Amino acid sequence: MAFQVMTLSDAAAARVKAIVEHSGPDAKGIRVGIKKGGCAGMEYTIDLVTEPNGRDDRIEKDGATVWIDPAAVLYLLGTEMGFETTTLRSGFTFHNPNQTSACGCGESVELKAADLADLAERRQAEQA
């Protein structure tokens, strides 16, 4: 069984599905990546997908499809993507074990590449 790069909460899957349903017949899902920027150094990116990239990892849950940019995989391993609505904002959240810090406004993060040996050990322990 292959390791899934990222997981989706029920709320994130429902929001992705709603975005796609309201984005026209060409929309197939969203694509998650990272880019340099912000005061902490990196930002998550989310784009609508109309033409999937064959190199992207794909996650599906409850009819929602999310592709992951290959350049972001090592930074997103083990991440859970959520969606929350508060009094002041609504948006996707990322519970990322590779995040080492975040800026005060919460828009940018500092990420390190995942420790593949640690992930393999945890996965082996879970299967035992």
DSSP file (Angstrom, degrees, kcal/mol; ACC not computed):
  #  RESIDUE AA STRUCTURE BP1 BP2  ACC     N-H-->O    O-->H-N    N-H-->O    O-->H-N    TCO  KAPPA ALPHA  PHI   PSI    X-CA   Y-CA   Z-CA
    1    1 A M              0   0    0      0, 0.0     2,-0.1     0, 0.0     0, 0.0   0.000 360.0 360.0 360.0 128.6    0.0    0.0    0.0
    2    2 A A        -     0   0    0      1,-0.1     2,-0.4     0, 0.0     0, 0.0  -0.395 360.0-106.3 -75.6 150.7    1.5    3.4   -1.0
    3    3 A F        -     0   0    0     -2,-0.1     2,-0.5     1,-0.0    -1,-0.1  -0.630  30.0-130.6 -77.4 130.0    1.9    6.2    1.5
    4    4 A Q        -     0   0    0     -2,-0.4    74,-0.4     1,-0.2     3,-0.1  -0.722   9.5-147.1 -83.2 125.6   -0.7    9.0    1.0
    5    5 A V  S    S+     0   0    0     -2,-0.5    73,-1.8     1,-0.1    74,-0.8   0.908  75.8   2.8 -58.7 -46.6    1.1   12.3    0.9
    6    6 A M  E     -a   79   0A   0     71,-0.2     2,-0.3    72,-0.2    74,-0.2  -0.956  65.5-141.9-142.9 153.3   -1.7   14.3    2.5
    7    7 A T  E     -a   80   0A   0     72,-2.5    74,-3.1    -2,-0.3     2,-0.4  -0.822  13.2-137.9-115.6 160.9   -5.1   13.6    4.0
    8    8 A L  E     -a   81   0A   0     -2,-0.3    74,-0.2    72,-0.2     2,-0.1  -0.949  12.5-133.5-117.5 136.2   -8.3   15.6    3.9
    9    9 A S     >  -     0   0    0     72,-2.7     4,-2.4    -2,-0.4     5,-0.2  -0.376  33.5-106.1 -73.8 165.9  -10.7   16.3    6.7
   10   10 A D  H  > S+     0   0    0      1,-0.2     4,-2.3     2,-0.2     5,-0.2   0.902 122.8  51.7 -59.7 -40.5  -14.4   15.8    6.0
   11   11 A A  H  > S+     0   0    0      2,-0.2     4,-2.1     1,-0.2    -1,-0.2   0.890 109.6  48.8 -65.6 -39.5  -14.9   19.6    6.0
   12   12 A A  H  > S+     0   0    0     69,-0.3     4,-2.8     2,-0.2     5,-0.2   0.920 111.1  49.9 -66.1 -43.2  -12.0   20.1    3.5
   13   13 A A  H  X S+     0   0    0     -4,-2.4     4,-2.4     1,-0.2    -2,-0.2   0.920 111.3  49.1 -61.2 -43.2  -13.4   17.4    1.2
   14   14 A A  H  X S+     0   0    0     -4,-2.3     4,-2.1     1,-0.2    -1,-0.2   0.899 112.6  47.8 -63.3 -40.4  -16.9   19.0    1.3
   15   15 A R  H  X S+     0   0    0     -4,-2.1     4,-2.5     2,-0.2    -2,-0.2   0.909 111.4  49.5 -68.9 -41.8  -15.4   22.5    0.5
   16   16 A V  H  X S+     0   0    0     -4,-2.8     4,-2.4     1,-0.2     5,-0.2   0.933 111.5  50.0 -60.3 -45.1  -13.3   21.2   -2.4
   17   17 A K  H  X S+     0   0    0     -4,-2.4     4,-2.4    -5,-0.2    -2,-0.2   0.909 111.2  48.6 -60.2 -43.1  -16.4   19.4   -3.8
   18   18 A A  H  X S+     0   0    0     -4,-2.1     4,-1.6     2,-0.2    -1,-0.2   0.902 110.0  51.8 -64.6 -41.8  -18.4   22.7   -3.5
   19   19 A I  H  < S+     0   0    0     -4,-2.5     3,-0.2     1,-0.2    -2,-0.2   0.935 112.4  45.8 -59.6 -46.9  -15.7   24.7   -5.2
   20   20 A V  H >< S+     0   0    0     -4,-2.4     3,-1.4     1,-0.2     7,-0.2   0.913 110.0  53.5 -64.6 -43.5  -15.6   22.3   -8.1
   21   21 A E  H 3< S+     0   0    0     -4,-2.4     3,-0.4     1,-0.3    -1,-0.2   0.803 114.1  42.7 -62.7 -29.0  -19.3   22.2   -8.5
   22   22 A H  T 3< S+     0   0    0     -4,-1.6    -1,-0.3    -3,-0.2    -2,-0.2   0.273 100.5  73.4-100.5  10.6  -19.6   26.0   -8.7
   23   23 A S  S <  S-     0   0    0     -3,-1.4     3,-0.2     1,-0.3    -1,-0.2   0.265 103.5 -98.0-110.5  11.7  -16.6   26.4  -11.0
   24   24 A G    >   -     0   0    0     -3,-0.4     3,-1.2    -4,-0.2    -1,-0.3  -0.154  46.5 -62.6  96.8 168.9  -18.0   25.2  -14.3
   25   25 A P  T 3  S+     0   0    0      0, 0.0    -1,-0.2     0, 0.0    -3,-0.0   0.689 125.6  58.6 -68.5 -19.7  -17.9   22.0  -16.3
   26   26 A D  T 3  S+     0   0    0     -3,-0.2     2,-0.2    25,-0.0    -2,-0.1   0.644  79.3 106.2 -84.8 -14.1  -14.1   22.0  -16.8
   27   27 A A    <   +     0   0    0     -3,-1.2    23,-0.2    -7,-0.2     3,-0.1  -0.466  35.4 168.0 -70.8 132.4  -13.2   22.1  -13.1
   28   28 A K        -     0   0    0     21,-3.3     2,-0.3     1,-0.4    37,-0.2   0.591  57.8 -61.1-117.7 -20.4  -11.9   18.7  -11.9
   29   29 A G  E     -C   49   0B   0     20,-1.0    20,-3.1    35,-0.1    -1,-0.4  -0.974  60.6 -70.4 166.0-160.8  -10.5   19.5   -8.4
   30   30 A I  E     -Cd  48  66B   0     35,-1.7    37,-3.1    -2,-0.3     2,-0.4  -0.865  29.4-138.1-124.0 162.2   -7.8   21.7   -6.8
   31   31 A R  E     -Cd  47  67B   0     16,-2.8    16,-2.1    -2,-0.3     2,-0.4  -0.982  13.4-156.1-121.9 129.3   -4.0   21.6   -6.7
   32   32 A V  E     +Cd  46  68B   0     35,-2.9    37,-2.5    -2,-0.4     2,-0.2  -0.878  28.0 141.8-106.5 135.9   -2.1   22.2   -3.6
   33   33 A G  E     -C   45   0B   0     12,-2.0    12,-2.7    -2,-0.4     2,-0.3  -0.816  38.7-116.3-148.8-170.1    1.5   23.5   -3.6
   34   34 A I  E     -C   44   0B   0     10,-0.3     2,-0.3    -2,-0.2    10,-0.2  -0.968  22.3-174.8-135.5 154.5    3.9   25.8   -1.9
   35   35 A K  E     -C   43   0B   0      8,-2.3     8,-2.7    -2,-0.3     2,-0.3  -0.972  34.8 -96.7-143.3 159.2    5.8   28.9   -3.0
   36   36 A K  E    S+C   42   0B   0     -2,-0.3     6,-0.3     6,-0.2     2,-0.3  -0.574  73.0  94.3 -74.0 137.3    8.4   31.2   -1.5
   37   37 A G  E  >  +C   41   0B   0      4,-1.6     4,-0.5    -2,-0.3    72,-0.2  -0.889  37.2  63.9 160.2 170.8    6.8   34.2    0.0
   38   38 A G  T >4 S-     0   0    0     -2,-0.3     3,-0.6     1,-0.2    -1,-0.2   0.059  90.5 -67.6  74.5 172.2    5.5   35.9    3.1
   39   39 A C  T 34 S+     0   0    0      1,-0.2    -1,-0.2     2,-0.1    63,-0.0   0.722 132.8  50.3 -73.5 -20.7    7.4   36.9    6.2
   40   40 A A  T 34 S-     0   0    0      2,-0.2    -1,-0.2    -3,-0.2    -2,-0.2   0.576 116.5-109.3 -93.7 -10.0    8.0   33.3    7.3
   41   41 A G  E << S+C   37   0B   0     -3,-0.6    -4,-1.6    -4,-0.5     2,-0.3   0.033  85.0  53.4 115.0 -29.2    9.4   32.2    3.9
   42   42 A M  E     -CE  36 109B   0     67,-1.6    67,-2.9    -6,-0.3     2,-0.3  -0.977  53.4-164.7-141.8 153.6    6.8   29.9    2.4
   43   43 A E  E     -C   35   0B   0     -8,-2.7    -8,-2.3    -2,-0.3     2,-0.2  -0.987  25.1-118.0-135.4 146.4    3.1   30.0    1.5
   44   44 A Y  E     -C   34   0B   0     63,-0.4     2,-0.4    -2,-0.3   -10,-0.3  -0.594  30.2-152.8 -76.4 144.1    0.6   27.3    0.6
   45   45 A T  E     -C   33   0B   0    -12,-2.7   -12,-2.0    -2,-0.2     2,-0.4  -0.938  11.4-171.0-119.1 146.1   -1.0   27.7   -2.8
   46   46 A I  E     +C   32   0B   0     -2,-0.4     2,-0.3   -14,-0.2   -14,-0.2  -0.982  11.4 173.3-136.6 123.3   -4.4   26.4   -4.0
   47   47 A D  E     -C   31   0B   0    -16,-2.1   -16,-2.8    -2,-0.4     2,-0.2  -0.946  35.3-108.6-130.1 149.6   -5.4   26.5   -7.6
   48   48 A L  E     -C   30   0B   0     -2,-0.3     2,-0.6   -18,-0.2   -18,-0.3  -0.562  33.6-139.7 -72.9 138.3   -8.4   25.2   -9.5
   49   49 A V  E     +C   29   0B   0    -20,-3.1   -21,-3.3    -2,-0.2   -20,-1.0  -0.904  38.9 153.0-106.9 122.6   -7.5   22.2  -11.8
   50   50 A T  S    S+     0   0    0     -2,-0.6    -1,-0.2     1,-0.3   -20,-0.0   0.612  81.5  33.4-111.1 -28.1   -9.0   22.0  -15.2
   51   51 A E  S    S-     0   0    0      2,-0.0    -1,-0.3   -23,-0.0   -24,-0.0  -0.916  87.1-138.6-127.6 103.3   -6.2   19.9  -16.8
   52   52 A P        -     0   0    0      0, 0.0     2,-0.6     0, 0.0   -21,-0.0  -0.265  12.9-127.8 -61.6 146.6   -4.5   17.5  -14.3
   53   53 A N    >   -     0   0    0      1,-0.1     3,-1.7     4,-0.1    -4,-0.0  -0.866  11.0-141.8 -94.7 123.2   -0.8   17.2  -14.4
   54   54 A G  T 3  S+     0   0    0     -2,-0.6    -1,-0.1     1,-0.3     0, 0.0   0.677  98.9  58.4 -61.0 -18.7    0.2   13.5  -14.7
   55   55 A R  T 3  S+     0   0    0      2,-0.1    -1,-0.3    -3,-0.0     2,-0.1   0.647  86.2  99.3 -85.5 -15.8    3.2   14.0  -12.4
   56   56 A D  S <  S-     0   0    0     -3,-1.7     2,-0.2     1,-0.1    13,-0.2  -0.379  77.2-119.3 -70.9 147.0    1.0   15.3   -9.5
   57   57 A D  E     -F   68   0B   0     11,-1.6    11,-2.5    -2,-0.1     2,-0.4  -0.596  31.7-144.2 -75.6 149.4    0.0   13.0   -6.6
   58   58 A R  E     -F   67   0B   0      9,-0.2     2,-0.4    -2,-0.2     9,-0.2  -0.970  16.3-172.0-125.8 136.0   -3.8   12.7   -6.4
   59   59 A I  E     -F   66   0B   0      7,-3.0     7,-2.7    -2,-0.4     2,-0.4  -0.972   5.7-170.4-121.6 137.1   -6.0   12.3   -3.3
   60   60 A E  E     +F   65   0B   0     -2,-0.4     2,-0.3     5,-0.2     5,-0.2  -0.992  11.1 164.3-129.6 138.5   -9.7   11.6   -3.4
   61   61 A K  E >   -F   64   0B   0      3,-2.2     3,-2.4    -2,-0.4    -2,-0.0  -0.920  69.8 -18.9-152.6 126.2  -12.2   11.7   -0.6
   62   62 A D  T 3  S-     0   0    0     -2,-0.3     3,-0.1     1,-0.3   -45,-0.1   0.824 128.8 -46.3  50.0  40.2  -16.0   11.7   -0.7
   63   63 A G  T 3  S+     0   0    0      1,-0.3     2,-0.4   -46,-0.0    -1,-0.3   0.468 113.1 118.9  85.0   1.2  -16.0   12.8   -4.4
   64   64 A A  E <   - F   0  61B   0     -3,-2.4    -3,-2.2   -35,-0.0     2,-0.5  -0.838  47.1-158.1-101.8 138.5  -13.4   15.6   -3.9
   65   65 A T  E     - F   0  60B   0     -2,-0.4   -35,-1.7    -5,-0.2     2,-0.4  -0.968  10.2-178.7-121.6 130.5  -10.1   15.4   -5.8
   66   66 A V  E     -dF  30  59B   0     -7,-2.7    -7,-3.0    -2,-0.5     2,-0.3  -0.994   9.8-158.3-127.0 129.1   -6.9   17.2   -4.8
   67   67 A W  E     -dF  31  58B   0    -37,-3.1   -35,-2.9    -2,-0.4     2,-0.5  -0.800  10.0-145.2-102.3 150.0   -3.7   17.1   -6.7
   68   68 A I  E     -dF  32  57B   0    -11,-2.5   -11,-1.6    -2,-0.3   -35,-0.2  -0.971  18.7-119.8-121.4 125.0   -0.3   17.8   -5.1
   69   69 A D    >>  -     0   0    0    -37,-2.5     3,-1.9    -2,-0.5     4,-0.6  -0.376  21.2-132.0 -57.3 129.1    2.5   19.6   -6.9
   70   70 A P  G >4 S+     0   0    0      0, 0.0     3,-0.7     0, 0.0     4,-0.4   0.815 105.8  60.8 -57.0 -31.3    5.5   17.3   -7.0
   71   71 A A  G 34 S+     0   0    0      1,-0.2     4,-0.1     2,-0.1     3,-0.1   0.687 107.0  46.9 -69.2 -16.5    7.8   20.1   -5.8
   72   72 A A  G X> S+     0   0    0     -3,-1.9     4,-1.3   -40,-0.2     3,-1.0   0.548  83.4  95.5 -99.8  -9.8    5.7   20.3   -2.6
   73   73 A V  H XX S+     0   0    0     -3,-0.7     4,-1.3    -4,-0.6     3,-1.0   0.892  83.0  49.5 -54.5 -50.1    5.5   16.6   -1.7
   74   74 A L  H 34 S+     0   0    0     -4,-0.4    40,-2.7     1,-0.3    -1,-0.3   0.769 114.3  47.3 -63.5 -23.7    8.4   16.5    0.7
   75   75 A Y  H <4 S+     0   0    0     -3,-1.0    23,-0.3    38,-0.2    -1,-0.3   0.647 115.9  44.0 -88.6 -16.5    7.1   19.5    2.6
   76   76 A L  H X< S+     0   0    0     -4,-1.3     3,-2.5    -3,-1.0    -2,-0.2   0.488  75.6 129.4-107.8  -5.1    3.5   18.2    2.7
   77   77 A L  T 3< S+     0   0    0     -4,-1.3   -71,-0.2     1,-0.3    21,-0.2  -0.290  83.1  11.8 -54.9 127.3    4.1   14.5    3.8
   78   78 A G  T 3  S+     0   0    0    -73,-1.8    -1,-0.3   -74,-0.4     2,-0.2   0.470  95.2 142.1  86.1   2.5    1.9   13.8    6.7
   79   79 A T  E <   -a    6   0A   0     -3,-2.5   -72,-2.5   -74,-0.8     2,-0.5  -0.515  40.9-150.4 -80.2 141.9   -0.2   16.9    6.4
   80   80 A E  E     -aB   7  95A   0     15,-1.9    15,-2.8   -74,-0.2     2,-0.5  -0.967  10.8-149.8-108.3 124.2   -3.9   17.0    7.1
   81   81 A M  E     +aB   8  94A   0    -74,-3.1   -72,-2.7    -2,-0.5   -69,-0.3  -0.819  25.0 172.8 -92.5 125.8   -5.8   19.6    5.1
   82   82 A G  E     - B   0  93A   0     11,-2.6    11,-2.1    -2,-0.5     2,-0.3  -0.606  24.9-137.9-119.9-178.1   -8.8   21.0    6.8
   83   83 A F  E     + B   0  92A   0      9,-0.3     2,-0.3    -2,-0.2     9,-0.2  -0.976  22.4 179.4-144.4 132.2  -11.4   23.7    6.3
   84   84 A E  E     - B   0  91A   0      7,-2.4     7,-2.2    -2,-0.3     2,-0.5  -0.972  18.2-155.6-136.2 151.3  -12.7   26.0    9.0
   85   85 A T  E     + B   0  90A   0     -2,-0.3     5,-0.2     5,-0.2     2,-0.2  -0.994  22.2 170.4-123.3 124.7  -15.2   28.9    9.3
   86   86 A T        -     0   0    0      3,-3.6    -2,-0.0    -2,-0.5     0, 0.0  -0.599  51.6 -89.1-119.6-176.2  -14.8   31.3   12.2
   87   87 A T  S    S+     0   0    0     -2,-0.2     3,-0.1     1,-0.2    -1,-0.0   0.851 125.7  30.8 -62.3 -34.6  -16.4   34.7   13.0
   88   88 A L  S    S+     0   0    0      1,-0.2     2,-0.3     0, 0.0    -1,-0.2   0.663 126.1   3.3-103.3 -18.4  -13.7   36.6   11.0
   89   89 A R        -     0   0    0      2,-0.0    -3,-3.6     0, 0.0     2,-0.3  -0.986  47.3-150.1-158.8 164.8  -12.6   34.2    8.2
   90   90 A S  E     +B   85   0A   0     -2,-0.3     2,-0.3    -5,-0.2    -5,-0.2  -0.990  38.3 115.1-139.0 147.1  -13.1   30.9    6.4
   91   91 A G  E     -B   84   0A   0     -7,-2.2    -7,-2.4    -2,-0.3     2,-0.1  -0.968  60.0 -59.2 172.1 173.1  -10.4   28.9    4.6
   92   92 A F  E     -B   83   0A   0     -2,-0.3     2,-0.3    -9,-0.2    -9,-0.3  -0.462  44.7-157.4 -73.5 146.7   -8.3   25.9    4.3
   93   93 A T  E     -B   82   0A   0    -11,-2.1   -11,-2.6    -2,-0.1     2,-0.5  -0.892   4.7-148.9-122.3 155.3   -6.0   24.9    7.1
   94   94 A F  E     -B   81   0A   0     -2,-0.3     2,-1.1   -13,-0.2   -13,-0.2  -0.959   5.4-165.4-130.1 114.2   -2.9   22.8    7.1
   95   95 A H  E     +B   80   0A   0    -15,-2.8   -15,-1.9    -2,-0.5    -2,-0.0  -0.823  28.5 176.5 -96.6  95.5   -1.9   20.7   10.1
   96   96 A N    >   -     0   0    0     -2,-1.1     3,-1.6   -17,-0.2   -17,-0.1  -0.899  33.8-160.3-115.3 116.9    1.6   20.0    8.9
   97   97 A P  T 3  S+     0   0    0      0, 0.0    -1,-0.1     0, 0.0   -19,-0.1   0.641  94.7  61.8 -68.1 -11.3    4.2   18.1   10.9
   98   98 A N  T 3  S+     0   0    0    -23,-0.3    14,-2.5   -21,-0.2     2,-0.5   0.400  77.4 108.7 -93.8   1.3    6.9   19.7    8.8
   99   99 A Q  E <   +G  111   0B   0     -3,-1.6    12,-0.3    12,-0.2     3,-0.1  -0.680  40.4 178.2 -81.9 126.8    6.1   23.2    9.8
  100  100 A T  E     -     0   0B   0     10,-2.9     2,-0.3    -2,-0.5    11,-0.2   0.684  64.8 -14.7-101.9 -22.9    8.7   24.7   12.1
  101  101 A S  E     -G  110   0B   0      9,-1.2     9,-2.9   -61,-0.0    -1,-0.3  -0.974  55.4-147.7-166.0 171.4    7.2   28.2   12.5
  102  102 A A  E     -G  109   0B   0     -2,-0.3     7,-0.2     7,-0.3     2,-0.1  -0.975  27.1-104.9-144.8 156.1    4.6   30.6   11.2
  103  103 A C    >   -     0   0    0      5,-2.2     3,-0.9    -2,-0.3     7,-0.0  -0.317  39.8-104.0 -75.9 167.1    4.2   34.3   10.9
  104  104 A G  T 3  S+     0   0    0      1,-0.2    -1,-0.1     2,-0.1    -2,-0.0   0.817 119.8  51.6 -62.6 -33.5    2.0   36.3   13.2
  105  105 A C  T 3  S-     0   0    0      1,-0.0    -1,-0.2     3,-0.0    -2,-0.0   0.638 105.2-128.0 -82.1 -12.8   -0.8   36.8   10.6
  106  106 A G  S <  S+     0   0    0     -3,-0.9    -2,-0.1     2,-0.2    -1,-0.0   0.543  79.1 110.6  82.5   6.2   -0.8   33.1    9.8
  107  107 A E  S    S+     0   0    0      1,-0.1   -63,-0.4   -64,-0.1     2,-0.3   0.728  75.7  37.0 -87.9 -22.4   -0.4   33.6    6.1
  108  108 A S        -     0   0    0    -65,-0.1    -5,-2.2     2,-0.0     2,-0.3  -0.931  65.0-169.2-132.4 157.8    3.1   32.2    5.7
  109  109 A V  E     -EG  42 102B   0    -67,-2.9   -67,-1.6    -2,-0.3     2,-0.5  -0.882  24.1-123.3-137.1 163.3    5.0   29.3    7.3
  110  110 A E  E     - G   0 101B   0     -9,-2.9   -10,-2.9    -2,-0.3    -9,-1.2  -0.971  36.2-172.7-109.2 127.1    8.5   27.9    7.6
  111  111 A L  E     - G   0  99B   0     -2,-0.5     2,-0.3   -12,-0.3   -12,-0.2  -0.898  14.6-158.9-121.9 148.1    8.7   24.3    6.4
  112  112 A K        -     0   0    0    -14,-2.5     3,-0.1    -2,-0.3     2,-0.1  -0.882  37.9 -94.4-116.2 155.7   11.4   21.7    6.5
  113  113 A A        -     0   0    0     -2,-0.3   -38,-0.2     1,-0.1   -39,-0.1  -0.402  52.8 -96.0 -65.5 146.0   11.5   18.6    4.2
  114  114 A A        -     0   0    0    -40,-2.7     2,-1.0     1,-0.1    -1,-0.1  -0.283  29.5-118.3 -63.7 147.8    9.9   15.5    5.8
  115  115 A D     >  -     0   0    0      1,-0.2     4,-2.2    -3,-0.1     5,-0.2  -0.795  27.4-167.1 -87.3 101.9   12.2   13.0    7.6
  116  116 A L  H  > S+     0   0    0     -2,-1.0     4,-2.3     1,-0.2    -1,-0.2   0.840  84.1  54.3 -64.6 -35.0   11.5    9.9    5.4
  117  117 A A  H  > S+     0   0    0      2,-0.2     4,-2.2     1,-0.2    -1,-0.2   0.909 109.4  48.4 -64.5 -41.7   13.2    7.5    7.9
  118  118 A D  H  > S+     0   0    0      2,-0.2     4,-2.5     1,-0.2    -2,-0.2   0.910 111.2  50.2 -64.1 -43.1   10.9    8.8   10.7
  119  119 A L  H  X S+     0   0    0     -4,-2.2     4,-2.5     1,-0.2    -2,-0.2   0.909 110.1  50.3 -61.3 -42.3    7.8    8.4    8.5
  120  120 A A  H  X S+     0   0    0     -4,-2.3     4,-2.3     2,-0.2    -1,-0.2   0.905 110.9  49.1 -63.5 -41.7    8.8    4.9    7.6
  121  121 A E  H  X S+     0   0    0     -4,-2.2     4,-2.3     2,-0.2    -2,-0.2   0.919 112.3  47.7 -63.5 -44.2    9.3    4.0   11.3
  122  122 A R  H  X S+     0   0    0     -4,-2.5     4,-2.1     2,-0.2    -2,-0.2   0.905 112.5  49.2 -63.5 -41.0    5.9    5.4   12.2
  123  123 A R  H  X S+     0   0    0     -4,-2.5     4,-1.6     1,-0.2    -1,-0.2   0.909 111.1  49.4 -65.4 -41.4    4.2    3.6    9.4
  124  124 A Q  H  X S+     0   0    0     -4,-2.3     4,-1.0     1,-0.2    -1,-0.2   0.892 110.7  50.5 -64.1 -40.1    5.9    0.3   10.4
  125  125 A A  H  < S+     0   0    0     -4,-2.3     3,-0.3     1,-0.2    -1,-0.2   0.877 108.5  52.7 -65.0 -38.0    4.8    0.8   14.0
  126  126 A E  H  < S+     0   0    0     -4,-2.1    -1,-0.2     1,-0.2    -2,-0.2   0.838 109.3  49.3 -66.0 -33.4    1.2    1.5   12.9
  127  127 A Q  H  <        0   0    0     -4,-1.6    -1,-0.2     1,-0.2    -2,-0.2   0.682 360.0 360.0 -80.6 -17.6    1.1   -1.7   10.9
  128  128 A A     <        0   0    0     -4,-1.0    -1,-0.2    -3,-0.3    -2,-0.2   0.468 360.0 360.0 -76.1 360.0    2.5   -3.8   13.8
